[in-house]
Amino acid sequence: MSTTDNTAAVAADGVTGSDELVDVVVIGGGPIGMFTAFYSAMRNLSVQLIDSLPQLGGQVAALYPEKPIHDIAGFVSGTGAELIANLQKQIDSFGDRIDVHVNEEVQGLNRLDDGTFVLTTKTRSVHTRSVIVAIGSGAFAPRPLAIDYDRDGLDGSKVFYFVKRLADFEGKNVVVAGGGDAAIDWALELEKIAAHVTLVHRRDNFRALESSVAQLRESSVEILTPYKFVDVVDEGEGAGLRIDLAQVKGDDQPSLHVDALLVNYGFTSDNHLLRDWGLPVKRGDLQVNEFLETEIPGIYGVGDAVNYPGKVKLISAGFGEVPRAVNHLSEELYPDRKQPLHS
Ligand SMILES: Cc1cc2nc3c(=O)[nH]c(=O)nc-3n(C[C@H](O)[C@H](O)[C@H](O)COP(=O)(O)OP(=O)(O)OC[C@H]3O[C@@H](n4cnc5c(N)ncnc54)[C@H](O)[C@@H]3O)c2cc1C
């Protein structure tokens, strides 16, 4: 593969290019992108890791740093923040080979005639021999309650969509909305520190791990099902919230007076950039083969951003994709380098 550097020729106005040609740019610094950068450096590749958020760690750091994670091999009783701190230590151990850029959204991805790529952000461009897309579900936002309420005014003060600091809920009277894994996990975590926790769900059944549901039913969490939200009213400074509920197919219409409401209705995501970049996308997911490579040679995808038969969107599954992708691209870039048996 030729390594002609024609970055300058494609750089947009106001965007500074670099003469350097890196082996791989990892777009997205969630857990899978972080591990990808580390593993690429371990294979002696030069790496840039770029994330649009101010900190690395993706969904784990942004949405659930204090939630325990139970389903990663060898990672026992650790929180999201601990997992990201461990991944950061791995990156730091190859600090000289991994160039990390946060607060930078990759907006453009162009393939040059020689098979290399130029990525552009608002302020610069980078020339690379390969790209690994690890952007998760793209830009995401929490799904609010499906009623009219002062969403902006209450956000982060009395109504929450994720838990950044468990301590914020200590000694409080909290309502958790939702019936999935996250709602039940949080109800059980908050039970340990809150004064009282009520779980409100519009159905009688929960869509969560059976063991968690069993634990919930044995806990002190008050379960209100099937109830829907009618209104959420701010009771003023120094006071809490009034939450009006209505029983689904029933007459009960209780009002709860609580300190905080934690809504767990999932997230909406936007992966339109993949299409803008001309990449193969199906139902919002990047399509990859058994080497995690797209149909465009040199562009790979790992983690929540991709799909293929048998794909599981979990951290442990994403970690497993990384050696497959990186070892394959390493051999493409440096045919003399053989697959490693282990580190
Ligand atoms: C509440 C909740 C609890 C969860 N609990 C668990 C659990 O217990 N166990 C488990 O295995 N999984 C869990 N998950 C799922 C897990 O978080 C995801 O599978 C994982 O985060 C995927 O990692 P990723 O690196 O692929 O993507 P993400 O974590 O989504 O990271 C993608 C990163 O890419 C960045 N990005 C996006 N677009 C661009 C761009 N254009 N330029 C630069 N950067 C960009 C984003 O800013 C983000 O930092 C949970 C998810 C949620 C929401």
The ligand as an SDF file (V2000), in Angstrom:
LIG
                    3D

 53 58  0  0  0  0  0  0  0  0999 V2000
  -27.5320    2.1210   31.8770 C   0  0  0  0  0  0  0  0  0  0  0  0
  -26.6580    1.1240   31.1470 C   0  0  0  0  0  0  0  0  0  0  0  0
  -26.1090    0.0660   31.8500 C   0  0  0  0  0  0  0  0  0  0  0  0
  -25.2940   -0.8830   31.1800 C   0  0  0  0  0  0  0  0  0  0  0  0
  -24.7560   -1.9180   31.8940 N   0  0  0  0  0  0  0  0  0  0  0  0
  -23.9520   -2.8220   31.2650 C   0  0  0  0  0  0  0  0  0  0  0  0
  -23.3620   -3.9140   31.9720 C   0  0  0  0  0  0  0  0  0  0  0  0
  -23.5600   -4.0660   33.1730 O   0  0  0  0  0  0  0  0  0  0  0  0
  -22.5500   -4.7820   31.2740 N   0  0  0  0  0  0  0  0  0  0  0  0
  -22.3180   -4.6490   29.9180 C   0  0  0  0  0  0  0  0  0  0  0  0
  -21.5850   -5.4690   29.3350 O   0  0  0  0  0  0  0  0  0  0  0  0
  -22.8640   -3.6200   29.2220 N   0  0  0  0  0  0  0  0  0  0  0  0
  -23.6720   -2.7170   29.8580 C   0  0  0  0  0  0  0  0  0  0  0  0
  -24.2360   -1.6870   29.1410 N   0  0  0  0  0  0  0  0  0  0  0  0
  -23.9160   -1.5860   27.6960 C   0  0  0  0  0  0  0  0  0  0  0  0
  -22.4800   -1.0050   27.5180 C   0  0  0  0  0  0  0  0  0  0  0  0
  -22.3920    0.2510   28.1760 O   0  0  0  0  0  0  0  0  0  0  0  0
  -22.1620   -0.8510   26.0370 C   0  0  0  0  0  0  0  0  0  0  0  0
  -22.2160   -2.1360   25.4350 O   0  0  0  0  0  0  0  0  0  0  0  0
  -20.7460   -0.2540   25.8710 C   0  0  0  0  0  0  0  0  0  0  0  0
  -20.6570    1.0310   26.4310 O   0  0  0  0  0  0  0  0  0  0  0  0
  -20.3650   -0.1840   24.3800 C   0  0  0  0  0  0  0  0  0  0  0  0
  -19.0720    0.3670   24.3240 O   0  0  0  0  0  0  0  0  0  0  0  0
  -18.5480    1.1070   22.9960 P   0  0  0  0  0  0  0  0  0  0  0  0
  -17.1400    1.5140   23.3200 O   0  0  0  0  0  0  0  0  0  0  0  0
  -18.8110    0.2520   21.8170 O   0  0  0  0  0  0  0  0  0  0  0  0
  -19.5030    2.3750   22.8190 O   0  0  0  0  0  0  0  0  0  0  0  0
  -19.8500    3.6070   23.7890 P   0  0  0  0  0  0  0  0  0  0  0  0
  -19.6650    3.2680   25.2030 O   0  0  0  0  0  0  0  0  0  0  0  0
  -21.2030    4.0530   23.3460 O   0  0  0  0  0  0  0  0  0  0  0  0
  -18.7690    4.7030   23.3930 O   0  0  0  0  0  0  0  0  0  0  0  0
  -18.7850    5.3120   22.1220 C   0  0  0  0  0  0  0  0  0  0  0  0
  -17.9680    6.5980   22.2040 C   0  0  0  0  0  0  0  0  0  0  0  0
  -17.8490    7.1260   20.8770 O   0  0  0  0  0  0  0  0  0  0  0  0
  -17.9030    8.5400   20.9520 C   0  0  0  0  0  0  0  0  0  0  0  0
  -18.2970    9.0650   19.6370 N   0  0  0  0  0  0  0  0  0  0  0  0
  -19.4930    8.8910   18.9970 C   0  0  0  0  0  0  0  0  0  0  0  0
  -19.4590    9.5110   17.8050 N   0  0  0  0  0  0  0  0  0  0  0  0
  -18.2270   10.0700   17.6900 C   0  0  0  0  0  0  0  0  0  0  0  0
  -17.5760   10.8570   16.6930 C   0  0  0  0  0  0  0  0  0  0  0  0
  -18.1760   11.1490   15.5330 N   0  0  0  0  0  0  0  0  0  0  0  0
  -16.3070   11.3120   16.9110 N   0  0  0  0  0  0  0  0  0  0  0  0
  -15.6570   11.0170   18.0800 C   0  0  0  0  0  0  0  0  0  0  0  0
  -16.2290   10.2730   19.0570 N   0  0  0  0  0  0  0  0  0  0  0  0
  -17.4880    9.8010   18.8620 C   0  0  0  0  0  0  0  0  0  0  0  0
  -18.9270    8.8150   22.0490 C   0  0  0  0  0  0  0  0  0  0  0  0
  -18.7090   10.0990   22.6100 O   0  0  0  0  0  0  0  0  0  0  0  0
  -18.6230    7.6750   23.0460 C   0  0  0  0  0  0  0  0  0  0  0  0
  -17.7030    8.1050   24.0430 O   0  0  0  0  0  0  0  0  0  0  0  0
  -25.0410   -0.7520   29.7860 C   0  0  0  0  0  0  0  0  0  0  0  0
  -25.5900    0.3440   29.0760 C   0  0  0  0  0  0  0  0  0  0  0  0
  -26.3850    1.2730   29.7460 C   0  0  0  0  0  0  0  0  0  0  0  0
  -26.9580    2.4300   28.9780 C   0  0  0  0  0  0  0  0  0  0  0  0
  1  2  1  0
  2  3  1  0
  2 52  2  0
  3  4  2  0
  4  5  1  0
  4 50  1  0
  5  6  2  0
  6  7  1  0
  6 13  1  0
  7  8  2  0
  7  9  1  0
  9 10  1  0
 10 11  2  0
 10 12  1  0
 12 13  2  0
 13 14  1  0
 14 15  1  0
 14 50  1  0
 15 16  1  0
 16 17  1  0
 16 18  1  0
 18 19  1  0
 18 20  1  0
 20 21  1  0
 20 22  1  0
 22 23  1  0
 23 24  1  0
 24 25  2  0
 24 26  1  0
 24 27  1  0
 27 28  1  0
 28 29  2  0
 28 30  1  0
 28 31  1  0
 31 32  1  0
 32 33  1  0
 33 34  1  0
 33 48  1  0
 34 35  1  0
 35 36  1  0
 35 46  1  0
 36 37  1  0
 36 45  1  0
 37 38  2  0
 38 39  1  0
 39 40  1  0
 39 45  2  0
 40 41  1  0
 40 42  2  0
 42 43  1  0
 43 44  2  0
 44 45  1  0
 46 47  1  0
 46 48  1  0
 48 49  1  0
 50 51  2  0
 51 52  1  0
 52 53  1  0
M  END
$$$$
